[in-house]
């Protein structure tokens, strides 16, 4: 799990545990990766077009994770692992839509 330190802070107080074993990533990153995987599976069965509207939707979906992270970082409030996971999950869906839209746009231009 040493390699995981390069992609996540892995703070114990911000991570999930199962039987006293810490997840390899924090609650928000767990949500991001779960949302990303769920969306890819969903999109396999229900594909759709990636256009400017999807790009806007993806940005909107990433806003809650950003707000949660920044308000916690600046000490305005303390987030919970449940909220971190939920905002990460929504943000993960937004991130994969954003990436797919941008990549398909680049491929279309080429």
C-alpha positions as CSV (number, residue, x, y, z in Angstrom):
1,X,0.0,0.0,0.0
2,X,3.0,2.3,0.0
3,X,2.2,3.3,-3.6
4,X,-1.2,4.6,-2.6
5,X,0.5,7.4,-0.6
6,X,1.2,9.1,-4.0
7,X,-2.5,9.3,-4.9
8,X,-4.2,9.9,-1.5
9,X,-3.2,11.2,1.9
10,X,-4.7,8.1,3.6
11,X,-5.3,9.9,6.9
12,X,-6.8,7.3,9.3
13,X,-9.5,9.7,10.6
14,X,-10.7,10.3,7.0
15,X,-10.6,6.7,5.9
16,X,-12.9,3.7,6.2
17,X,-11.9,0.6,8.1
18,X,-13.1,-3.0,7.8
19,X,-12.1,-5.3,10.7
20,X,-9.4,-2.8,11.9
21,X,-7.9,-2.7,8.4
22,X,-7.7,0.8,6.8
23,X,-8.9,1.2,3.2
24,X,-6.0,1.9,0.8
25,X,-7.5,5.4,0.1
26,X,-9.5,7.9,2.1
27,X,-13.3,8.1,2.1
28,X,-13.5,10.8,-0.6
29,X,-11.1,8.9,-2.9
30,X,-13.1,5.7,-2.3
31,X,-16.2,7.6,-3.4
32,X,-14.4,8.9,-6.5
33,X,-13.2,5.5,-7.6
34,X,-16.5,3.8,-6.8
35,X,-18.5,6.5,-8.7
36,X,-16.1,6.2,-11.7
37,X,-16.5,2.4,-11.8
38,X,-20.3,2.5,-11.4
39,X,-20.6,5.1,-14.2
40,X,-18.4,3.1,-16.5
41,X,-20.6,0.0,-16.0
42,X,-23.8,2.0,-16.4
43,X,-22.4,3.7,-19.5
44,X,-21.6,0.3,-21.0
45,X,-25.3,-0.7,-20.9
46,X,-26.7,2.8,-21.6
47,X,-24.3,4.7,-23.8
48,X,-25.0,8.3,-24.7
49,X,-23.5,11.2,-26.6
50,X,-20.8,13.4,-25.1
51,X,-21.4,17.0,-26.0
52,X,-21.2,20.5,-24.4
53,X,-24.2,19.7,-22.2
54,X,-22.5,16.7,-20.8
55,X,-19.4,18.8,-20.1
56,X,-21.4,21.3,-18.2
57,X,-23.2,18.5,-16.2
58,X,-19.8,16.9,-15.4
59,X,-18.5,20.2,-13.9
60,X,-21.7,20.6,-11.9
61,X,-21.3,17.1,-10.5
62,X,-17.7,17.9,-9.3
63,X,-18.7,21.0,-7.4
64,X,-20.0,19.3,-4.2
65,X,-16.7,17.5,-3.7
66,X,-14.8,20.7,-4.3
67,X,-17.0,22.6,-1.8
68,X,-16.7,19.9,0.8
69,X,-13.0,19.6,0.4
70,X,-12.2,23.3,0.4
71,X,-14.6,24.2,3.3
72,X,-12.9,21.4,5.4
73,X,-9.4,22.4,4.3
74,X,-9.9,26.1,5.3
75,X,-11.4,25.0,8.7
76,X,-14.9,26.3,8.1
77,X,-16.4,23.0,9.1
78,X,-15.4,19.4,9.6
79,X,-16.8,16.9,7.1
80,X,-17.8,13.3,7.9
81,X,-16.6,10.2,6.1
82,X,-20.1,9.5,4.9
83,X,-20.3,13.0,3.3
84,X,-16.8,12.6,1.9
85,X,-17.8,9.4,0.3
86,X,-21.1,10.8,-1.2
87,X,-19.5,13.9,-2.6
88,X,-16.6,11.8,-3.9
89,X,-19.0,9.4,-5.5
90,X,-20.8,12.2,-7.3
91,X,-17.5,13.8,-8.2
92,X,-16.2,10.6,-9.6
93,X,-19.2,10.4,-11.9
94,X,-18.6,14.0,-12.9
95,X,-14.9,13.3,-13.4
96,X,-15.3,10.3,-15.7
97,X,-17.9,12.2,-17.8
98,X,-15.6,15.2,-18.0
99,X,-12.7,13.0,-19.1
100,X,-14.7,11.1,-21.7
101,X,-16.1,14.3,-23.1
102,X,-12.7,15.9,-23.4
103,X,-11.1,12.8,-24.9
104,X,-13.9,12.3,-27.4
105,X,-13.7,16.0,-28.3
106,X,-9.9,15.7,-29.0
107,X,-10.4,12.6,-31.0
108,X,-13.1,14.3,-33.1
109,X,-10.9,17.3,-33.8
110,X,-8.0,15.0,-34.9
